[in-house]
Amino acid sequence: MVQSACIRIEQELGRSLLWLACRHHVHEVILKDVFEASLGSSSGPDIGIFKRLRDRWSFVDSSQRETVKTSEDLVEFFATNDTASKLKDDALAFLKEALMSKNHPREDYEELLRLSYLFLGGEGPAKPFRRPGALHQARWMAKAIYCLKLQMLKSQLSLTGREKAGVERVALFIALVYCKQWHEGPISVKAPLNDVLFLEILKTYPDQTVAKAVEQALRRHLWYVSEENAGLAFFDSRIDVEEKKQMVKALDQPASKKELKRLEGKNMTMSSSLSSFVTSKTRSFFQKLDADEGFLAKDPALWEEDDRFKNARKRALGLRVVNDAAERGIALVQRYLGSTKSAAQEKYLLQIVHHHRKLVGREKEEDLQKKAF
């Protein structure tokens, strides 16, 4: 249905468009599959294990949390597994930097980063955890946050052995691997390499049951290593000059006979380099971006000095690869729908609320009261 709608839009506009799947939706699917592989599926609207945490919240002390530093099993696990230890060190460094940036569009985004950091043994303020919120299965962010809280508070809860093992599997995956992938989801130019690196990590990830579930989900959503969208990687500063030279050469390779908007997962090997996804079809990315690709004729080492490259990179970075803003817009309309007597008044009300939110930002009620009085 979505594909049909997109094709209809292209037909109405009379030109082809870039197909950019929501990165956060892809990660939502991945987390769902990991959760079900670890804890099983739930047929009801609420998840039982989360409901128990919410119901017992008044009786738990979140300052008495269990982390990888205090859990005997996890201390031994990281001490005897070099791969896991390296993932933990890398994750802690990333999470610390991300938290220090304070650039978080929503409080639950920051909460996910903070809980992951604390679980992996990072130092943080002793403030209590936030009270659990929505439980509905559609709240994918809640799954991640709930699992981290359950893992750190499980000694204070009545969990079965199976539940404890499942929660630990999910919490480790979230903190070690998932959180970084999700956090960098909105950065368009990082998408191709992040997908390749994600698959690379899964080869040696300590829990292969989880790794297999993630790989199967990710291979169904390889939109950003398609021949066209691989063009985003030309602007990724993490890719070295030699690899970019190979990518430029690959622009002369014939395109696939199939008109694919996303790469078929079975055609991607775990050791694929980014240049292997680039073909003559990739040039259409620059054309649709309305970018001057003249910089491609120069040595990649000199691209940073080229205004054509700078302009093209700015355009690429401006591509929205997550639907968060659209979802917030829909939520805004749903909240105020029917609050006015006319469509014109409703439109004006939505503009006022949107403008107010931009001005106020995320300030808390008590801070606003202090300013008012």
C-alpha positions as a Python dict, from the first residue, in 0.01 Angstrom:
ca = {
    (1, 'M'): (0, 0, 0),
    (2, 'V'): (281, 241, 92),
    (3, 'Q'): (466, 163, -230),
    (4, 'S'): (150, 226, -431),
    (5, 'A'): (99, 561, -258),
    (6, 'C'): (459, 665, -327),
    (7, 'I'): (429, 567, -692),
    (8, 'R'): (108, 769, -718),
    (9, 'I'): (289, 1072, -575),
    (10, 'E'): (569, 1032, -830),
    (11, 'Q'): (314, 1006, -1110),
    (12, 'E'): (133, 1320, -994),
    (13, 'L'): (460, 1514, -974),
    (14, 'G'): (581, 1376, -1305),
    (15, 'R'): (925, 1280, -1172),
    (16, 'S'): (1092, 1012, -964),
    (17, 'L'): (1177, 1078, -600),
    (18, 'L'): (1423, 951, -341),
    (19, 'W'): (1269, 673, -133),
    (20, 'L'): (1378, 731, 227),
    (21, 'A'): (1233, 484, 476),
    (22, 'C'): (1199, 603, 836),
    (23, 'R'): (1514, 495, 1019),
    (24, 'H'): (1337, 488, 1354),
    (25, 'H'): (1067, 260, 1213),
    (26, 'V'): (1338, 14, 1105),
    (27, 'H'): (1481, 19, 1458),
    (28, 'E'): (1132, -25, 1601),
    (29, 'V'): (1093, -346, 1399),
    (30, 'I'): (1436, -467, 1512),
    (31, 'L'): (1358, -409, 1880),
    (32, 'K'): (1021, -583, 1846),
    (33, 'D'): (1186, -893, 1698),
    (34, 'V'): (1459, -898, 1966),
    (35, 'F'): (1197, -866, 2239),
    (36, 'E'): (991, -1154, 2100),
    (37, 'A'): (1300, -1373, 2050),
    (38, 'S'): (1399, -1314, 2413),
    (39, 'L'): (1067, -1296, 2600),
    (40, 'G'): (809, -1431, 2358),
    (41, 'S'): (518, -1251, 2196),
    (42, 'S'): (217, -1106, 2377),
    (43, 'S'): (-134, -1133, 2236),
    (44, 'G'): (-286, -861, 2456),
    (45, 'P'): (-251, -484, 2416),
    (46, 'D'): (-32, -461, 2729),
    (47, 'I'): (282, -657, 2815),
    (48, 'G'): (241, -846, 3143),
    (49, 'I'): (596, -812, 3271),
    (50, 'F'): (583, -435, 3221),
    (51, 'K'): (248, -412, 3398),
    (52, 'R'): (399, -580, 3703),
    (53, 'L'): (678, -322, 3716),
    (54, 'R'): (429, -37, 3697),
    (55, 'D'): (205, -187, 3965),
    (56, 'R'): (496, -240, 4205),
    (57, 'W'): (668, 91, 4134),
    (58, 'S'): (580, 238, 4475),
    (59, 'F'): (770, -46, 4645),
    (60, 'V'): (1100, -31, 4453),
    (61, 'D'): (1403, 183, 4531),
    (62, 'S'): (1561, 294, 4203),
    (63, 'S'): (1878, 406, 4384),
    (64, 'Q'): (1945, 38, 4461),
    (65, 'R'): (2004, -54, 4101),
    (66, 'E'): (2201, -346, 3964),
    (67, 'T'): (2451, -267, 3688),
    (68, 'V'): (2720, -455, 3500),
    (69, 'K'): (2957, -352, 3780),
    (70, 'T'): (2747, -500, 4062),
    (71, 'S'): (2601, -811, 3899),
    (72, 'E'): (2834, -1107, 3960),
    (73, 'D'): (2717, -1285, 3646),
    (74, 'L'): (2769, -980, 3425),
    (75, 'V'): (3106, -895, 3582),
    (76, 'E'): (3223, -1244, 3489),
    (77, 'F'): (3060, -1224, 3145),
    (78, 'F'): (3248, -908, 3047),
    (79, 'A'): (3572, -1027, 3209),
    (80, 'T'): (3574, -1344, 2999),
    (81, 'N'): (3436, -1211, 2670),
    (82, 'D'): (3665, -970, 2484),
    (83, 'T'): (3402, -887, 2219),
    (84, 'A'): (3145, -790, 2481),
    (85, 'S'): (3402, -590, 2676),
    (86, 'K'): (3500, -393, 2363),
    (87, 'L'): (3134, -326, 2282),
    (88, 'K'): (3081, -201, 2639),
    (89, 'D'): (3378, 37, 2627),
    (90, 'D'): (3270, 175, 2289),
    (91, 'A'): (2909, 214, 2404),
    (92, 'L'): (3007, 395, 2725),
    (93, 'A'): (3222, 643, 2532),
    (94, 'F'): (2941, 711, 2285),
    (95, 'L'): (2668, 740, 2550),
    (96, 'K'): (2873, 978, 2763),
    (97, 'E'): (2933, 1209, 2467),
    (98, 'A'): (2568, 1191, 2357),
    (99, 'L'): (2443, 1280, 2705),
    (100, 'M'): (2685, 1571, 2734),
    (101, 'S'): (2557, 1719, 2407),
    (102, 'K'): (2213, 1775, 2568),
    (103, 'N'): (2065, 1778, 2218),
    (104, 'H'): (1760, 1560, 2280),
    (105, 'P'): (1429, 1633, 2104),
    (106, 'R'): (1226, 1440, 2364),
    (107, 'E'): (1267, 1346, 2730),
    (108, 'D'): (1227, 974, 2665),
    (109, 'Y'): (1510, 990, 2409),
    (110, 'E'): (1740, 1127, 2678),
    (111, 'E'): (1606, 876, 2931),
    (112, 'L'): (1698, 585, 2704),
    (113, 'L'): (2054, 715, 2671),
    (114, 'R'): (2085, 777, 3046),
    (115, 'L'): (1949, 436, 3148),
    (116, 'S'): (2182, 260, 2903),
    (117, 'Y'): (2478, 456, 3040),
    (118, 'L'): (2391, 377, 3403),
    (119, 'F'): (2332, 8, 3327),
    (120, 'L'): (2677, -23, 3167),
    (121, 'G'): (2836, 124, 3479),
    (122, 'G'): (2860, 489, 3382),
    (123, 'E'): (2860, 741, 3663),
    (124, 'G'): (2553, 958, 3695),
    (125, 'P'): (2342, 1156, 3941),
    (126, 'A'): (2156, 952, 4200),
    (127, 'K'): (1819, 1095, 4099),
    (128, 'P'): (1533, 840, 4094),
    (129, 'F'): (1409, 678, 3776),
    (130, 'R'): (1101, 827, 3615),
    (131, 'R'): (774, 651, 3694),
    (132, 'P'): (681, 407, 3412),
    (133, 'G'): (441, 550, 3158),
    (134, 'A'): (247, 394, 2869),
    (135, 'L'): (244, 16, 2843),
    (136, 'H'): (77, -39, 2506),
    (137, 'Q'): (273, -254, 2262),
    (138, 'A'): (270, 26, 2006),
    (139, 'R'): (497, 229, 2237),
    (140, 'W'): (822, 85, 2108),
    (141, 'M'): (1035, 333, 2302),
    (142, 'A'): (866, 209, 2620),
    (143, 'K'): (990, -145, 2546),
    (144, 'A'): (1353, -30, 2558),
    (145, 'I'): (1310, 189, 2866),
    (146, 'Y'): (1107, -72, 3056),
    (147, 'C'): (1360, -349, 2988),
    (148, 'L'): (1650, -139, 3117),
    (149, 'K'): (1457, -53, 3435),
    (150, 'L'): (1351, -415, 3483),
    (151, 'Q'): (1711, -530, 3444),
    (152, 'M'): (1846, -284, 3701),
    (153, 'L'): (1562, -343, 3950),
    (154, 'K'): (1499, -715, 3897),
    (155, 'S'): (1628, -811, 4244),
    (156, 'Q'): (1334, -613, 4388),
    (157, 'L'): (1075, -776, 4162),
    (158, 'S'): (922, -1121, 4137),
    (159, 'L'): (1049, -1240, 3801),
    (160, 'T'): (1079, -1599, 3684),
    (161, 'G'): (1416, -1735, 3575),
    (162, 'R'): (1304, -1720, 3211),
    (163, 'E'): (1194, -1359, 3249),
    (164, 'K'): (1521, -1256, 3414),
    (165, 'A'): (1725, -1416, 3135),
    (166, 'G'): (1507, -1258, 2864),
    (167, 'V'): (1515, -911, 3016),
    (168, 'E'): (1894, -931, 3049),
    (169, 'R'): (1932, -1028, 2681),
    (170, 'V'): (1721, -735, 2566),
    (171, 'A'): (1886, -486, 2804),
    (172, 'L'): (2237, -586, 2694),
    (173, 'F'): (2146, -553, 2327),
    (174, 'I'): (1989, -210, 2382),
    (175, 'A'): (2282, -71, 2578),
    (176, 'L'): (2568, -230, 2383),
    (177, 'V'): (2449, -190, 2025),
    (178, 'Y'): (2099, -62, 1968),
    (179, 'C'): (2114, 274, 2145),
    (180, 'K'): (2384, 416, 1919),
    (181, 'Q'): (2216, 293, 1602),
    (182, 'W'): (1885, 445, 1711),
    (183, 'H'): (2041, 774, 1827),
    (184, 'E'): (2219, 826, 1492),
    (185, 'G'): (1906, 731, 1297),
    (186, 'P'): (1817, 1092, 1202),
    (187, 'I'): (2162, 1157, 1050),
    (188, 'S'): (2105, 1079, 683),
    (189, 'V'): (2466, 1056, 564),
    (190, 'K'): (2553, 796, 829),
    (191, 'A'): (2276, 557, 726),
    (192, 'P'): (2458, 340, 465),
    (193, 'L'): (2771, 280, 673),
    (194, 'N'): (2570, 227, 992),
    (195, 'D'): (2372, -53, 828),
    (196, 'V'): (2692, -220, 707),
    (197, 'L'): (2857, -181, 1050),
    (198, 'F'): (2546, -312, 1223),
    (199, 'L'): (2558, -633, 1019),
    (200, 'E'): (2932, -657, 1084),
    (201, 'I'): (2878, -635, 1462),
    (202, 'L'): (2619, -911, 1446),
    (203, 'K'): (2877, -1159, 1316),
    (204, 'T'): (3052, -1171, 1653),
    (205, 'Y'): (2779, -1046, 1887),
    (206, 'P'): (2796, -1270, 2198),
    (207, 'D'): (2426, -1365, 2192),
    (208, 'Q'): (2367, -1525, 1854),
    (209, 'T'): (1995, -1581, 1917),
    (210, 'V'): (1953, -1205, 1940),
    (211, 'A'): (2197, -1146, 1653),
    (212, 'K'): (1999, -1375, 1422),
    (213, 'A'): (1671, -1198, 1501),
    (214, 'V'): (1831, -858, 1436),
    (215, 'E'): (1995, -969, 1112),
    (216, 'Q'): (1671, -1107, 971),
    (217, 'A'): (1487, -784, 1054),
    (218, 'L'): (1760, -557, 920),
    (219, 'R'): (1795, -748, 595),
    (220, 'R'): (1427, -677, 526),
    (221, 'H'): (1490, -302, 551),
    (222, 'L'): (1810, -225, 360),
    (223, 'W'): (1679, 95, 201),
    (224, 'Y'): (1998, 292, 256),
    (225, 'V'): (2241, 63, 77),
    (226, 'S'): (2034, 58, -241),
    (227, 'E'): (2222, 164, -555),
    (228, 'E'): (2061, 507, -537),
    (229, 'N'): (2070, 585, -165),
    (230, 'A'): (2430, 465, -138),
    (231, 'G'): (2504, 817, -262),
    (232, 'L'): (2458, 939, 96),
    (233, 'A'): (2782, 766, 191),
    (234, 'F'): (2987, 1007, -23),
    (235, 'F'): (2925, 1267, 250),
    (236, 'D'): (3007, 1048, 551),
    (237, 'S'): (3328, 1180, 710),
    (238, 'R'): (3397, 842, 874),
    (239, 'I'): (3472, 681, 537),
    (240, 'D'): (3839, 712, 443),
    (241, 'V'): (3979, 859, 123),
    (242, 'E'): (4077, 524, -30),
    (243, 'E'): (3727, 382, 9),
    (244, 'K'): (3577, 696, -144),
    (245, 'K'): (3812, 660, -441),
    (246, 'Q'): (3673, 310, -494),
    (247, 'M'): (3320, 448, -464),
    (248, 'V'): (3391, 706, -736),
    (249, 'K'): (3528, 433, -965),
    (250, 'A'): (3218, 223, -902),
    (251, 'L'): (3001, 501, -1048),
    (252, 'D'): (3098, 362, -1390),
    (253, 'Q'): (2970, 13, -1304),
    (254, 'P'): (2646, -88, -1483),
    (255, 'A'): (2331, -63, -1274),
    (256, 'S'): (2126, -364, -1170),
    (257, 'K'): (1867, -478, -1422),
    (258, 'K'): (1606, -476, -1144),
    (259, 'E'): (1459, -140, -1043),
    (260, 'L'): (1502, -186, -667),
    (261, 'K'): (1415, 84, -414),
    (262, 'R'): (1588, -118, -144),
    (263, 'L'): (1853, -386, -151),
    (264, 'E'): (1735, -743, -120),
    (265, 'G'): (1897, -872, 199),
    (266, 'K'): (2000, -1204, 47),
    (267, 'N'): (2223, -1016, -199),
    (268, 'M'): (2429, -852, 75),
    (269, 'T'): (2722, -1033, 232),
    (270, 'M'): (2834, -955, 586),
    (271, 'S'): (3169, -823, 460),
    (272, 'S'): (3038, -596, 185),
    (273, 'S'): (3222, -265, 146),
    (274, 'L'): (3029, 49, 56),
    (275, 'S'): (3184, 68, -289),
    (276, 'S'): (3014, -263, -373),
    (277, 'F'): (2673, -93, -350),
    (278, 'V'): (2764, 196, -583),
    (279, 'T'): (2682, 179, -956),
    (280, 'S'): (2595, 420, -1235),
    (281, 'K'): (2246, 428, -1079),
    (282, 'T'): (2396, 614, -781),
    (283, 'R'): (2440, 922, -999),
    (284, 'S'): (2064, 964, -995),
    (285, 'F'): (2093, 1039, -622),
    (286, 'F'): (2294, 1354, -696),
    (287, 'Q'): (2051, 1450, -972),
    (288, 'K'): (1747, 1416, -746),
    (289, 'L'): (1933, 1609, -478),
    (290, 'D'): (1982, 1880, -741),
    (291, 'A'): (2351, 1883, -649),
    (292, 'D'): (2648, 1965, -871),
    (293, 'E'): (2850, 1643, -880),
    (294, 'G'): (3156, 1813, -1028),
    (295, 'F'): (3348, 1752, -705),
    (296, 'L'): (3355, 1380, -790),
    (297, 'A'): (3622, 1452, -1053),
    (298, 'K'): (3861, 1568, -779),
    (299, 'D'): (4064, 1367, -531),
    (300, 'P'): (3837, 1287, -231),
    (301, 'A'): (4110, 1430, -7),
    (302, 'L'): (4026, 1772, -155),
    (303, 'W'): (3646, 1751, -136),
    (304, 'E'): (3624, 1944, 190),
    (305, 'E'): (3768, 2248, 13),
    (306, 'D'): (3520, 2232, -276),
    (307, 'D'): (3208, 2451, -254),
    (308, 'R'): (3015, 2206, -474),
    (309, 'F'): (3082, 1930, -222),
    (310, 'K'): (2988, 2153, 71),
    (311, 'N'): (2660, 2250, -93),
    (312, 'A'): (2576, 1889, -184),
    (313, 'R'): (2658, 1771, 169),
    (314, 'K'): (2435, 2040, 316),
    (315, 'R'): (2150, 1920, 97),
    (316, 'A'): (2214, 1556, 191),
    (317, 'L'): (2222, 1636, 562),
    (318, 'G'): (1892, 1819, 520),
    (319, 'L'): (1712, 1503, 409),
    (320, 'R'): (1470, 1383, 675),
    (321, 'V'): (1514, 1012, 726),
    (322, 'V'): (1292, 976, 1034),
    (323, 'N'): (920, 1049, 1063),
    (324, 'D'): (935, 1187, 1418),
    (325, 'A'): (831, 1539, 1316),
    (326, 'A'): (542, 1408, 1106),
    (327, 'E'): (425, 1184, 1391),
    (328, 'R'): (433, 1477, 1635),
    (329, 'G'): (231, 1679, 1383),
    (330, 'I'): (-31, 1404, 1358),
    (331, 'A'): (-47, 1380, 1738),
    (332, 'L'): (-100, 1757, 1756),
    (333, 'V'): (-390, 1742, 1509),
    (334, 'Q'): (-548, 1447, 1690),
    (335, 'R'): (-528, 1627, 2025),
    (336, 'Y'): (-702, 1945, 1911),
    (337, 'L'): (-933, 1799, 1646),
    (338, 'G'): (-1286, 1925, 1705),
    (339, 'S'): (-1180, 2195, 1952),
    (340, 'T'): (-1303, 2475, 1725),
    (341, 'K'): (-1615, 2547, 1524),
    (342, 'S'): (-1447, 2599, 1187),
    (343, 'A'): (-1155, 2460, 988),
    (344, 'A'): (-997, 2807, 971),
    (345, 'Q'): (-1003, 2843, 1351),
    (346, 'E'): (-863, 2493, 1390),
    (347, 'K'): (-575, 2569, 1155),
    (348, 'Y'): (-499, 2890, 1345),
    (349, 'L'): (-511, 2706, 1680),
    (350, 'L'): (-263, 2443, 1559),
    (351, 'Q'): (-24, 2716, 1442),
    (352, 'I'): (-49, 2893, 1780),
    (353, 'V'): (19, 2572, 1976),
    (354, 'H'): (311, 2480, 1749),
    (355, 'H'): (462, 2829, 1783),
    (356, 'H'): (416, 2821, 2162),
    (357, 'R'): (595, 2486, 2188),
    (358, 'K'): (887, 2619, 1988),
    (359, 'L'): (918, 2920, 2221),
    (360, 'V'): (879, 2727, 2547),
    (361, 'G'): (1072, 2417, 2444),
    (362, 'R'): (1111, 2158, 2718),
    (363, 'E'): (1105, 2387, 3020),
    (364, 'K'): (934, 2235, 3322),
    (365, 'E'): (617, 2379, 3474),
    (366, 'E'): (789, 2494, 3795),
    (367, 'D'): (1055, 2684, 3596),
    (368, 'L'): (786, 2861, 3392),
    (369, 'Q'): (602, 2957, 3711),
    (370, 'K'): (918, 3114, 3853),
    (371, 'K'): (955, 3326, 3539),
    (372, 'A'): (590, 3429, 3552),
    (373, 'F'): (598, 3547, 3913),
}
